[in-house]
Amino acid sequence: MEAAEPSNLKTNIFLVIFLISIIIISFLAILFPTIGNYFALGNWFSDLKNVNYWIAIGFVMLLCFLGALIPIPIPYMLPVALFTAIWVESHAHAWILIIGLVFFSALSNSIGDILDYYIGRGTEYILSQDNPDLENRWSKIILYKPKLIPMVILIFGISPLPESLLMIPLGIVKYNVKKTFFWMFLGKIMMMTLMVILGLLGLEYILSGDNPILGIAVLYVIWIMIVFMVKYKPN
């Protein structure tokens, strides 16, 4: 039986510790309401209705931009749902604000992805420290199934998957940057629209100040995305 590679062993230890930590936090939040309040999204954003619109746009754009550059999944799209829920409750012309939010958040996230495309080999080193063949897995799709590239870009745009895994190989093989931006931007528009729908459907639940379930669920989603990022190997 072959011994596990040091890099894979380190990754597995990290994933196990991360999951155990989330489970402990979940039990503590349930048993002790004071701790649970820290994970109640309503408490995090109870004063957001008083935030200036352009400050809110700037905050979301910065978060989306950084979310595209950082090679780990972060819930950068969540504020779109939260601001949607808040503005529908507190603004007469909420839809104008929400359309602007969707456009600017999708734009900033797509720009961050394109920077990843150009950063290329520099970011490649960061992503490959733990698993050197990480990007080669996606390169197989790019090189051998080129007709699927727009669909793959769209899937990455819609989903919260870390786009660096795809953008860097696209930059390395010099895939058309205009097509890359178009499909990624379209995917991000769709993703942010889904977040708007989430904000509308979960309006009362999101704004409830004493329910920590959604905040804790975000931690589990992040863990699942990290597992997918480091373990999935496309054929």
HUWOTA-V302157 format. One record per residue. N is the residue number from 0. SS is DSSP state (A for helix, B for strand, O for the rest). D_FIRST is the distance of its C-alpha to the first C-alpha in Angstrom with 2 decimals. Layout:
[[N,SS,D_FIRST] [N,SS,D_FIRST]]
This chain:
[[0,O,0.00] [1,O,3.80] [2,O,6.52] [3,O,9.32] [4,O,12.25] [5,A,15.24] [6,A,17.49] [7,A,15.47] [8,A,14.95] [9,A,18.70] [10,A,19.59] [11,A,17.83] [12,A,19.57] [13,A,22.80] [14,A,22.67] [15,A,22.09] [16,A,24.89] [17,A,27.13] [18,A,26.79] [19,A,27.44] [20,A,30.42] [21,A,31.85] [22,A,31.56] [23,A,33.37] [24,A,35.98] [25,A,36.51] [26,A,37.29] [27,A,39.50] [28,A,41.38] [29,A,42.07] [30,A,43.10] [31,O,45.11] [32,A,47.35] [33,A,48.09] [34,A,44.48] [35,A,44.31] [36,A,47.30] [37,A,45.33] [38,A,43.25] [39,O,46.28] [40,A,46.85] [41,A,50.52] [42,A,50.82] [43,A,49.12] [44,O,51.57] [45,O,54.65] [46,O,56.88] [47,A,55.61] [48,A,58.65] [49,A,60.76] [50,O,58.69] [51,O,60.52] [52,A,59.30] [53,A,58.64] [54,A,56.85] [55,A,54.59] [56,A,54.07] [57,A,53.31] [58,A,50.79] [59,A,48.94] [60,A,49.05] [61,A,47.63] [62,A,44.81] [63,A,44.03] [64,A,44.25] [65,A,41.85] [66,A,39.52] [67,A,39.29] [68,A,38.60] [69,O,36.12] [70,O,32.53] [71,O,31.71] [72,O,33.23] [73,O,36.40] [74,O,38.88] [75,O,41.62] [76,O,43.13] [77,A,43.89] [78,A,47.22] [79,A,48.51] [80,A,48.31] [81,A,49.80] [82,A,52.68] [83,A,53.39] [84,A,53.76] [85,A,55.95] [86,A,58.17] [87,A,58.86] [88,A,60.19] [89,A,62.17] [90,O,63.38] [91,O,65.93] [92,O,64.52] [93,A,60.84] [94,A,59.79] [95,A,61.09] [96,A,59.02] [97,A,55.91] [98,A,56.23] [99,A,56.49] [100,A,53.44] [101,A,51.35] [102,A,52.58] [103,A,52.17] [104,A,48.76] [105,A,47.45] [106,A,49.14] [107,A,47.77] [108,A,44.22] [109,A,44.54] [110,A,46.02] [111,A,43.07] [112,A,40.75] [113,A,42.89] [114,A,42.71] [115,A,38.92] [116,A,39.52] [117,A,41.64] [118,A,39.64] [119,O,36.84] [120,A,34.88] [121,A,35.87] [122,A,34.27] [123,A,31.37] [124,A,30.32] [125,A,30.50] [126,A,28.42] [127,O,25.70] [128,O,25.18] [129,O,22.35] [130,O,20.93] [131,O,22.40] [132,O,22.11] [133,A,23.73] [134,A,27.07] [135,A,25.92] [136,A,24.79] [137,A,28.43] [138,A,29.77] [139,A,28.43] [140,A,30.81] [141,A,33.61] [142,A,33.40] [143,A,32.72] [144,O,34.46] [145,A,37.49] [146,A,39.56] [147,A,37.21] [148,A,37.64] [149,A,40.70] [150,A,39.02] [151,A,35.88] [152,A,38.19] [153,A,40.17] [154,A,37.14] [155,A,36.10] [156,A,39.76] [157,A,40.14] [158,O,36.89] [159,O,36.00] [160,O,32.99] [161,O,33.03] [162,O,34.97] [163,A,33.77] [164,A,30.64] [165,A,33.08] [166,A,36.10] [167,A,34.50] [168,A,33.16] [169,A,36.58] [170,A,38.27] [171,A,36.19] [172,O,37.09] [173,O,40.64] [174,O,40.92] [175,O,44.51] [176,A,45.05] [177,A,47.90] [178,A,45.85] [179,A,42.99] [180,A,45.45] [181,A,47.25] [182,A,44.26] [183,A,42.76] [184,A,46.19] [185,A,46.70] [186,A,43.38] [187,A,44.30] [188,A,47.72] [189,A,46.11] [190,A,43.71] [191,A,46.60] [192,A,48.71] [193,A,46.07] [194,A,46.21] [195,A,49.99] [196,A,49.68] [197,A,47.28] [198,A,49.86] [199,A,52.63] [200,A,50.82] [201,O,49.57] [202,A,52.73] [203,A,53.65] [204,A,50.08] [205,A,49.18] [206,A,52.43] [207,O,52.22] [208,O,51.97] [209,O,50.38] [210,O,47.33] [211,O,44.00] [212,A,41.85] [213,A,41.97] [214,A,41.19] [215,A,38.09] [216,A,37.06] [217,A,37.11] [218,A,34.38] [219,A,32.12] [220,A,32.94] [221,A,32.04] [222,A,28.62] [223,A,27.99] [224,A,29.16] [225,A,26.90] [226,A,23.84] [227,A,25.08] [228,A,25.80] [229,A,22.37] [230,A,20.17] [231,O,22.23] [232,O,21.61] [233,O,24.56] [234,O,24.23]]
